[in-house]
C-alpha cells in the first residue's frame, strides 16, 4: 500500500466527520421540541437548582419527592421566597401537589434546615426573572 492510497481514505473520513460536527454546531434549535425549550439554555439557567415533585404544600414548608437527597425532603418557605411559572412571577397558591419544580434553596447554618429562595415551574423556565 502506498502513501497516496492510504491518504485518500483518511482524508475522506476526516472530511465526513468534520462536516457532521459543523452541522451540529450551527443548527438552530427547533421550537417546541422539548418540554423546557433549548436544553443548553435551560441547563445554564437552572444550574444549582434542585429538581423534585411537590408531595405536600404547607403554609410554611414544601415537601419535595424524588430529589437527589431522596424522598420527602422538607424545605422551609420564607416571606421573600419568589415563585416563577412559565417565566412570569407567580405565587404559592398557584402551586399544586404533583407539580414538577426546580428549587433554589440555601441551608441554614444554625438549624440545618433548607430554606427556599425561588421555586420555578412551567414549560419555559429559561425566561425566569
FENLINJO-V687252 format. One record per run of one state. SS is the DSSP state (A for helix, B for strand, O for the rest). FROM is the first residue (numbers start at 1). TO is the last residue. If there is no record, write none. Layout:
SS,FROM,TO  SS,FROM,TO
This chain:
O,1,2  A,3,26  O,27,38  A,39,45  O,46,49  B,50,57  O,58,60  B,61,65  O,66,66  B,67,67  O,68,69  B,70,70  O,71,72  B,73,85  O,86,87  B,88,89  O,90,91  A,92,94  O,95,99  B,100,107  O,108,113  B,114,121  O,122,124  A,125,127  O,128,129
